[in-house]
Amino acid sequence: MKIITSLIVGSILLFGSCSLLEDNCICTQEFVMYTVLVFDNSNQPVDSLTVEIKNVRTGKIYTFLEKIYLGKGVYQVMNDGYTKEFTEEPEVIVFKGSKSGAEVESVYLFNTDKCRCHVQKLSGKDTLKINL
């Protein structure tokens, strides 16, 4: 009898808890990262840019703790580390890079899904050219 009672109570808790997932929010463990590749006038990738990524509405400057090498001339624009700061409404994010007095800038739109699982790039360039 204890086993049957335990099964019934367990089933109620299990199926009752499903109502917490009304929006069917099941996130993957994937870590999404958006990048930009920066070239110079000779179409060579540019390393060692000083980079600033800024939210136009809030003024927040984004920094990425992951100091991983992504490839020559490749820079992070946004990643899932900031997913909870986004909503379904697009946010304007500006990428600025500079080196030796030359500057490059590009505007991106990011948001997230209703479950806030991952950031999503809505618009923005994959490659940029800086006049060095």
The 8 nearest C-alpha neighbors of each residue, nearest first, counted from 0:
[[1, 3, 2, 4, 5, 6, 7, 8],
 [2, 0, 4, 3, 5, 6, 7, 8],
 [1, 3, 5, 0, 4, 6, 7, 8],
 [2, 4, 6, 0, 5, 1, 7, 8],
 [5, 3, 1, 7, 6, 2, 8, 0],
 [4, 6, 2, 8, 3, 7, 9, 1],
 [7, 5, 9, 3, 4, 8, 10, 2],
 [8, 6, 10, 4, 9, 5, 3, 11],
 [7, 9, 11, 5, 10, 6, 4, 12],
 [10, 8, 6, 12, 7, 11, 5, 13],
 [11, 9, 13, 7, 12, 8, 14, 6],
 [10, 12, 8, 14, 15, 9, 13, 7],
 [11, 13, 15, 9, 10, 14, 16, 8],
 [14, 12, 10, 16, 11, 15, 9, 17],
 [13, 15, 17, 16, 11, 12, 10, 18],
 [16, 14, 12, 17, 11, 13, 18, 10],
 [15, 17, 18, 14, 13, 19, 12, 20],
 [18, 16, 14, 19, 20, 15, 13, 21],
 [17, 19, 20, 16, 21, 15, 14, 22],
 [20, 18, 17, 16, 21, 15, 22, 23],
 [19, 21, 23, 18, 17, 22, 24, 16],
 [22, 20, 18, 23, 19, 17, 24, 16],
 [21, 23, 24, 20, 114, 113, 19, 25],
 [24, 22, 20, 21, 25, 114, 17, 19],
 [25, 23, 22, 114, 20, 26, 21, 116],
 [24, 26, 23, 27, 114, 116, 20, 22],
 [27, 25, 116, 24, 28, 114, 117, 29],
 [26, 28, 29, 25, 116, 30, 117, 24],
 [27, 29, 30, 26, 116, 31, 117, 25],
 [28, 30, 27, 31, 26, 117, 79, 116],
 [31, 29, 79, 28, 32, 78, 117, 80],
 [32, 30, 79, 78, 29, 117, 33, 118],
 [31, 33, 78, 77, 79, 34, 30, 75],
 [34, 32, 77, 76, 75, 78, 31, 35],
 [35, 33, 75, 76, 74, 73, 32, 36],
 [34, 36, 125, 126, 74, 73, 37, 75],
 [35, 37, 73, 126, 72, 127, 125, 74],
 [36, 38, 127, 72, 128, 126, 44, 45],
 [39, 37, 44, 128, 42, 43, 45, 127],
 [38, 40, 129, 42, 41, 43, 128, 131],
 [41, 39, 42, 130, 131, 129, 38, 128],
 [42, 40, 39, 43, 38, 44, 131, 130],
 [43, 41, 38, 39, 40, 44, 128, 37],
 [42, 44, 38, 41, 39, 45, 40, 72],
 [43, 45, 38, 72, 37, 71, 39, 42],
 [46, 44, 72, 38, 37, 39, 43, 71],
 [45, 47, 72, 48, 71, 44, 73, 37],
 [48, 46, 49, 45, 98, 72, 50, 97],
 [49, 47, 98, 97, 96, 46, 50, 45],
 [48, 50, 97, 96, 98, 47, 51, 95],
 [49, 51, 96, 95, 48, 97, 52, 94],
 [50, 52, 95, 94, 53, 96, 60, 49],
 [53, 51, 94, 61, 93, 60, 95, 76],
 [54, 52, 60, 93, 92, 59, 55, 61],
 [53, 55, 92, 58, 59, 57, 56, 91],
 [54, 56, 58, 91, 57, 92, 53, 93],
 [57, 55, 54, 58, 91, 90, 59, 92],
 [58, 56, 59, 54, 55, 53, 60, 90],
 [57, 59, 54, 55, 56, 53, 60, 92],
 [60, 58, 54, 57, 53, 61, 55, 56],
 [61, 59, 53, 52, 58, 54, 62, 51],
 [62, 60, 52, 53, 59, 63, 51, 54],
 [63, 61, 64, 60, 52, 51, 65, 77],
 [62, 64, 65, 61, 66, 75, 80, 78],
 [63, 65, 66, 62, 67, 80, 61, 78],
 [64, 66, 63, 67, 62, 68, 75, 80],
 [67, 65, 64, 68, 63, 69, 75, 62],
 [66, 68, 65, 69, 64, 70, 63, 75],
 [67, 69, 70, 66, 71, 73, 74, 65],
 [70, 68, 73, 67, 71, 74, 72, 75],
 [71, 69, 73, 68, 72, 74, 36, 46],
 [70, 72, 73, 44, 46, 45, 69, 68],
 [71, 73, 45, 44, 46, 37, 36, 70],
 [74, 72, 36, 70, 71, 35, 69, 34],
 [75, 73, 34, 35, 76, 36, 72, 69],
 [76, 74, 34, 77, 33, 35, 73, 32],
 [75, 77, 34, 33, 74, 94, 35, 52],
 [78, 76, 33, 75, 32, 34, 79, 81],
 [77, 79, 32, 80, 31, 33, 81, 118],
 [80, 78, 82, 81, 31, 117, 118, 30],
 [79, 81, 78, 82, 83, 63, 77, 30],
 [80, 82, 79, 84, 83, 78, 85, 118],
 [83, 81, 79, 118, 84, 85, 117, 80],
 [82, 84, 85, 81, 115, 86, 80, 116],
 [85, 83, 82, 81, 86, 115, 111, 110],
 [84, 86, 83, 110, 82, 111, 87, 81],
 [87, 85, 88, 111, 110, 84, 112, 113],
 [86, 88, 111, 110, 112, 113, 89, 85],
 [87, 89, 86, 110, 90, 85, 111, 109],
 [90, 88, 110, 109, 108, 87, 91, 86],
 [91, 89, 109, 108, 110, 92, 88, 54],
 [90, 92, 108, 55, 107, 54, 89, 93],
 [91, 93, 54, 107, 53, 106, 55, 108],
 [94, 92, 106, 53, 52, 105, 107, 95],
 [93, 95, 52, 105, 104, 51, 106, 76],
 [96, 94, 104, 51, 50, 103, 52, 93],
 [95, 97, 50, 103, 49, 102, 48, 104],
 [96, 98, 102, 49, 48, 101, 103, 100],
 [97, 99, 48, 101, 100, 49, 102, 96],
 [100, 98, 101, 97, 131, 102, 48, 49],
 [99, 101, 98, 97, 102, 131, 130, 96],
 [102, 100, 98, 97, 99, 130, 131, 129],
 [103, 101, 97, 96, 129, 100, 98, 104],
 [102, 104, 96, 129, 95, 97, 105, 101],
 [105, 103, 95, 94, 96, 102, 93, 106],
 [104, 106, 94, 93, 107, 95, 103, 123],
 [105, 107, 93, 92, 123, 94, 91, 108],
 [108, 106, 123, 92, 122, 91, 93, 109],
 [107, 109, 91, 122, 121, 90, 89, 120],
 [110, 108, 120, 90, 89, 119, 121, 107],
 [109, 111, 89, 87, 119, 85, 86, 118],
 [112, 110, 118, 87, 86, 115, 119, 85],
 [111, 113, 115, 114, 87, 116, 117, 86],
 [114, 112, 115, 87, 111, 86, 116, 22],
 [113, 115, 112, 116, 24, 22, 26, 111],
 [116, 114, 112, 111, 113, 117, 82, 83],
 [115, 117, 26, 114, 112, 82, 111, 118],
 [118, 116, 79, 82, 111, 115, 119, 31],
 [117, 119, 111, 82, 79, 110, 78, 109],
 [118, 120, 110, 109, 111, 121, 117, 112],
 [121, 119, 109, 122, 108, 118, 110, 107],
 [122, 120, 108, 109, 119, 123, 110, 107],
 [123, 121, 108, 107, 120, 124, 109, 106],
 [124, 122, 107, 106, 108, 125, 121, 105],
 [123, 125, 126, 127, 35, 122, 105, 107],
 [124, 126, 35, 36, 123, 34, 127, 37],
 [127, 125, 36, 35, 124, 37, 128, 38],
 [126, 128, 37, 38, 36, 129, 124, 125],
 [127, 129, 38, 39, 37, 130, 40, 126],
 [128, 130, 39, 103, 131, 38, 102, 127],
 [131, 129, 40, 39, 101, 128, 102, 103],
 [130, 39, 129, 101, 40, 99, 98, 100]]
